[in-house]
Amino acid sequence: MTAIPFTRGVPSSDMLPVADLEQAAVTALREDGARALAYSPGGYMPLREWIGERHRVDPARVLLVNGSLQGVAFLAQHLFLGRGGVAITEDPTYDRTLISLRTFGAEVVAVPVTPAGVDVDALERTLAQRPARMLYLIPTFQNPSGVSLPEQGRRRVVELARRHEVLVVEDDPYGLLRFEGEPAPTLHELDGGDNVVYSCSFTKTVAPGIRTGYLLLPEQMAGAMARLSENTLIAPNTFAEAALAAYCRAGKFEPNVERATATLKQRRDAMEAALREHFPAGARWTTPEGGYFYWVDLPEQIDTAELLPQAAERGVPYISGKEFSPRGRSSLRLAFSAVAPEQISEGVARLGALFSEALTPAGV
Ligand SMILES: Cc1ncc(COP(=O)(O)O)c(C=O)c1O
């Protein structure tokens, strides 16, 4: 039986711009070889400049990291190591960030996500009760829920964070991958960037293996974070950044985002149709307007972690909601990013059959 994995959110191999990156690597070495192969604390400057131009931010405030997860880990280390404190996250949220926050000593307090993004009223109550050092949010095409916070909610979040003096970390690796609907301003844009750290990545828009992400830092944090980075790794992967800079300067980034978005939309459409056709009555989800993921809530008789071995036997592994939330027992995350549309239909049909069987009492 063919394996159809719905597990990790990565682009499929046919989405990777291999030839253009090969060309860009050659250009980087030919035109700026000495700098591309030197240590570059804080990251390769031409890429920091390109990013700074896009976001209208001084390149001194752009910290390049080896994937955006490293940026989040640096922030967790900076804010929590040796002194603890509270980090507020969404519930559910990205599992690897949870691991990183806890590793560096944060106590995680989670606020529910609704079909329209984080529950801002609940966030307001939590902020009033639990003084926190960090508010970690993925406001656009959230991992794992796929939902987005509308503009009005974003404005409230920015205002609440300022009032409660909590630093917002806005993780936004999916925002450019929009299939429909109007984009809302980022928290970083609404805030002006003094109280919001913006974290982004080229993993979902170009390639995970390029291992390049970045933080846009408030001016008063930029020096400390640059030192933390330099003390940890001297410099991030300058060669990869130089290749990426040549790729972006050659005008390849935007067309690639467009191509990836078109491919992902087909996959999202295939998953929507297949879920409607094959998932049992009582299954609920919010259709994502972009990004990589569906989050599905199943009837409460189902324990999605318990069914994983059977799903793996049928070649359709997924991630149980428990990895992302204590409330995720009957939920699952399905990544549609790495699977072709025909396979999505087949895989969702297999999963639908598994869940329907689990809901049918034995012998009936
Ligand atoms: C919300 C979120 N943040 C960060 C990352 C990590 O990405 P990177 O490859 O840039 O480290 C991911 C990857 O799945 C993600 O979904």
The ligand as a Gaussian input file, in Angstrom:
#p B3LYP/6-31G(d) Opt

LIG

0 1
 C        4.792000      28.141000      13.130000
 C        6.142000      27.641000      12.763000
 N        7.226000      28.262000      13.224000
 C        8.446000      27.847000      12.916000
 C        8.657000      26.745000      12.107000
 C       10.058000      26.307000      11.857000
 O       10.484000      26.626000      10.603000
 P       12.010000      26.695000      10.205000
 O       12.224000      25.586000       9.230000
 O       12.180000      28.045000       9.618000
 O       12.841000      26.494000      11.444000
 C        7.563000      26.049000      11.597000
 C        7.752000      24.846000      10.776000
 O        6.906000      23.989000      10.666000
 C        6.271000      26.514000      11.950000
 O        5.164000      25.898000      11.511000

